[in-house]
Amino acid sequence: MHSSVGQWIIYLLPPLVVAGFALLAVLERRRLGPAAPLGFIDRNGWPVALFLIVAVGLWTVFMIVMPLMAMVDLSFRPKLAPPQWGGPKDFYTLENYRYFLFGSTTSTDNWNVTHLKAFGLTIWVSILITILDFAICYPIAFYMARVAGPARLRLMMLMLIAPYWVNEILRAFAFRILFTQQGVINKALLAMGAIDQPIDFIAADVALYSGLAYAYLLMMMFALYNAIETLDRNLIEAARDLGAPWWHIHTFIVIPHAKPGIGSGATLVFMLTAGSIAAPLILGGPKTLWFTPIVYDRFYQAFNWQQGAAYALILLAACVVFVLGVLKLFRLGLGEIAR
Amino acid sequence: MSTRAIHRALMGVYIVIFFAYLFGPLLIMGITAFNKSAYPQIMPFEGFTLDWFAVLAADKDMIYGLQKSLWIGFLVVLVSVPVGLAGALVMTQVYDRARSFYYLIVVSPVLTPGVIIGISTVVFWRQATQMTGLKFIYDGTVLTVLAQSSFISAYTMLIFLARLARFDRTLEEAALDLGASRAQVFRHVLLPFMLPAIGSAAVIAFLSSFENYNTTTFAILADKTLTTVLAGRMRQGTTPALSALAVAVVAVTIVGAILFEIVKRREDARAKARAATAERAFNAELTADAAGAAAA
């Protein structure tokens, strides 16, 4: 198939969908007749209505939908020099996705081991980090929402937010100072006589994992706090009066109630971790290959944008699968997660 | 000791460990900024120095990146505050299935990894500018503003939605009954009500833009911002000048936070005073009415 079709879809489909919705609205109003509620323009007055339509239209069409569609379109094209774009060689192909799975056609390996391994590692570690962040945050969030008084709560909130004023890259740098061979932790361990040789924490990925767990902790914390905060205090009191041990109270009352918060926290932490690029660049060991730097290299080292787009889409697909999995697991709707 | 007391003690220990994890790395980084040693370390402490701040101030790339980051942050505020406001207002006016469709679209940037937003923006505008000849759009600054605004507008929209949930629709109706036009209602009733949210949305938008790296590193093309300069430096090796930068950033934010708190308190006090005056006037009217009724 000739791929200018893709361009037509990108440029015509979004306006068509918008027009479709507008048409549906008009038909609905006609059906209701005089009983119809006030129309959009009548309701806002035309200056405001114009502002709303232009702002939301530009945002949704040109900044959200079209870029994504362009990326999907590009990912199915072969790498070509700009003069050949739209020419006879520019047809849709699965080459970029085939490359992700099986590697270059000249290689002797059956699979594209490097990239597949990096992808698997990224997803697996992101899931572990998400679980770890939940475990770290849950006691604190519960304490803030249920135990702490207002003054202490305010102080803890402030102390939670303060470290996140520092830039993501500088935060990763702080972990680098801690964990390098001449770093603070090695110096301290050597001085205490616990070890005779400095430990290479960076190569062992200790630095990367603790840095990643640190980086997006706040998302989980506030999601959990907001969810637990709405729990009716009487439920816990009642359970306690009925003799429930503390872990019963958490497993059967607090955690089920906090499910939407856990879902939204997990989604955000997973997405941010899997998509993070600063921490892996700064803290990753020489042998550890995270997926996002590979995507970056497709673009600005290999200059193969088509393949880069395909790789980005694979990452996006993994995130979508994770979000859907969380929704299914916790039986939630999307609206409950993105609050 | 009862189990509850043990629980409380354990909880206390955990909270201390947790905040040590949160602040420890940053404190150590802060100390290395003042150590003479050329390698960022605290032991041995070779002597107090402010030289690393001087090194920082003389770093031309860093200064250029800082200016660019401030400029981009300003533009992102200009785009994402009105767009987020419009997005939130439209949300309150669409219903049924169109609403969940709309919600899915406008919230999706929040749930999309930043690198992907950067990539898709660059890919789309490269193609679009080549087709239309609008070459000036294909520029690091413009693309970064577009890419960042795509998800920062979603943040501001969520802030506005939270504020709108508390808006009293009867105020609008009252103004309309009194003969105000729709535009006047928007300008004199809705906007003043949204003002605090506009302030915090602007702050959040600026900060998110200023510290963004994932989206920026793709969208900035050959240009550079503070975060991309920083990441480049960090790949070359570590120097205490970077710690000095962190200290400077923290100092600026703390001053900013204190100023913000002062302004907010003053505003709160003013609002309280206004409420007190209103109440006094209301009471006075009541007494006057009562007096009038008694006289009659």
Interface residues (C-beta under 8 A of the other chain):
Chain A: Q7 I10 F21 L24 A25 F40 R43 N44 G45 P47 V48 F51 L52 A55 V56 L58 W59 T60 F62 M63 I64 V65 M66 P67 L68 M69 A70 M71 L74 P82 W85 I136 P139 I140 Y143 V147 M159 L160 A162 P163 W165 V166 N167 E168 I169 L170 R171 A172 F173 A174 F175 R176 I177 L178 T180 Q182 G183 V184 K187 A188 A191 Y214 L217 W246 T267 L268 M271 L272 A274 G275 S276 I277 A278 L281 I282 T292 V295 Y296 F299 W305 G308 A309 A312 L315 L316 C319 V323 L334 G335 A338 R339
Chain B: T3 H7 M11 Y14 I15 F18 F19 Y21 L22 F23 G24 P25 L26 I28 M29 T32 Y39 P40 Q41 I42 M43 P82 V83 L85 A86 G87 L89 V90 Q93 A98 S100 F101 Y103 L104 I105 V106 V107 S108 P109 V110 L111 T112 P113 G114 V115 I116 I117 I119 S120 T121 V123 F124 W125 Q127 A128 Q130 M131 L146 A147 S149 S150 S153 L158 S181 R182 A183 V185 F186 L207 E211 Y213 N214 T217 F218 T227 L230 A231 M234 R235 T238 L242 S243 L245 A246 V249 V250 T253 I254 A257
